[in-house]
Amino acid sequence: MRTALSNSVIESEEHRALRAAVAALAKRYGREYFTAVVAAGQHTDALWQEAAKAGYLGVNLPEEYGGGGAGITELALVLEELGAAGCPLLMLVVSPAICGTVIARFGTEEQKRRWLPGLADGSRKMAFGITEPDAGSNAHRITTTARRDGTDWILNGRKIFVSGVDIAEATLIVGRTEDARTGKLKPCLFIVERAAPGFGRSPVPMELAAPEKQFELTLDDVRLPAEALVGDEDAGLLQLFAGLNPERIMTAAFALGMGRYALARAVDYARTRQVWKEPIGAHQAIAHPLAQCHVELELAGLMMRKAALLYDAGEDLAAGEAANMAKYAAAEAAVHTVDQAVHTLGGNGLTQEYGLASLITAARVARIAPVSREMILNFLSHQSLGLPKSY
């Protein structure tokens, strides 16, 4: 089942061709490949490498550093199509979308040349650490601090729920430095390489069935050279949200792909499963809920496209609002669609054969991460509607 967004009025010929190419690649792997990798405790290396060879992983990164020269619009499309085939690559959200974008926009020439080619061709990965045990994703309460020591920086703190640290050469860490003028702490971004002394990691046991593991990080007097700082230490939230907005857009793509996969399985089952005279899909109690899921996914897809186009056009403020709305809409649509798909299949929806049961947990992730739906509603209520803050 293909999304209606492939219509030529909505998407360009280039985008439709990219969708078709990624979908063809993903179909050769599919959900069976993905679940086998998870069961074996391995990573999706084969798919990652083939997607990299085709140029999909770095499609959003500048051409002069080995990327495709396109934007988040195209990278989100890649992730959505991979997910629609049942084999999403979570590190697409983290490595090229967040870290690659931040470095491309704010990094020094040395940082760009050192990191972007590897992120673009898939030979290097970078993780992203913002969430903390006591602060969540509230950048104003982050306790990981960075202080100057001569020309170096010394980082101390903890991070939690950091994806893929074990397969990443470095982690882009969100810390806070002291503003010399006001004495207040402000967010800053640092590249911390995996082998840095004092940089520790421990896995977080998860019920989630995914090839990417989650980690808690500790930074114990991690000494970094001056060039580990990404961008201007006075830019603060501007640089941070340059990475967080793509993260929300890509999470929407992740959720949309998941929802499309679940809906396709449910529709196929409803079309062929026959208990009485007609297939069960002929009954409105089955057909109407699936049609409603289709509507919700299409609407979320349009919102995601709007957010990506705004971001790629440099409209950061408008993109922030749209990215949050897209993430919210896609997560809700995915949760509803997965639930309805499982319900449509009945007992079969909980079997390994149909590959839907594991999505029940996975779909909830899109509601929770990288920011909860409640915090999105908080943001929209005071930023978009002008209502007073409750926090």
C-alpha positions, 0 to 999 in steps of 0.5 A: 500500500502506497501513501497518497502523498506520492501523488504528483501534485503533492510530491515532485518526480524526484521525490516519488522516484526516491520513494520507489527506490527506497521502498524497493530496497526495503522490500528486499529486507522486510520485517523478517530481516528486522525481527531476525536481527533483533532476535539475534541481538545484532544490528541492521548492518547489511541494510545500513550499508546498502542504504549508505551505498545508494546514498540514502543515509546522507541525502540531507548533508552537503554535497561538498562533504559527501552528502546528497545536498538535499534536506530533512524532507528527503531524509524523512522520506527515506526513513518513512519508506524503510519503516513502511517495509517493516525495517526502520533505521532508528540511527537515521534519526540520530546520526545524519538528522540530528548530529549531521545537521548540527555539525553542517550548520554550526560546526567548524570547517575541521569538524565538518571535514572530519565527521560529515563524510563518514556520517554521509557514507554510513562508515561512521555513526554519532549518538546524541545525548540530551535526556537526563535522569532528573531533567528529562529533555528539559534543557533548562534543567540539564545538570551536565556541566562544562567548565573551562580549564585553560583552552580545554573543557571539563564535562561532568554529568549523566545522560539516559536513554541514549541510542546506539552509543555502542555503535557510534564513534562519538556522542553529541552531548548537550551540556551547560556552560556559564554565561560570563555576563549573567552567570546563568547556565546556557546549553552547549554542544560537545562532540565526545569521542567513544574512547574519551577518558572518563566517558562511561556507558552502561546498557539500560534493559528495555522491553522494546524489541529493537536492534538499537540499544539504550544506554546511560552515560556518565561523564566524570571529568571528561577533558575535551579540547577546545575544538570539541565545542560545536558552534558558538557557545553563546548561541545556546538554544538556537543550535540545540533546536537546529537538531531537535526540530529534525529529530521531531520530524524524523520521529514523525517519519518513523511513526508514519512508516510503522503505521503504514506497515501495520495498516498494510498488514491489516488491510491485506488480512481483512481482504483475504480472511474469510470466516463467513460468506464474505471476507471480514473486510466487507464488514463496516466494523472492520473496514471503517476503523481501518479507513479512519487509520488511513485518514489519520496517517495521511493527515500526519504525513502532510503535517510532516511534509510541511514541517520538513519543507519549512525547516529546509527553507530556513524557517526555524520558528515556523518549523519548530511549531510544525515539527512538534505538531507533526510528531504529535499527529504521527505518533497518535496515528501510529498508536491507533493504527497498530492497535487497530491492526492487531485487533483486526487480526485477532489472535493472529495479531499477537503471533510472530508470523504477522510481526505486529505484536512487537509494534505495540510497544514500539508505537508507544515510543513515538508518543514518549520520545523525544518529547512527550505529547503533553510537553508538545501540547504545553509548547503549542498552548503557549507558543501558538495560542498565547496561553500562559505557561503552567511550568 
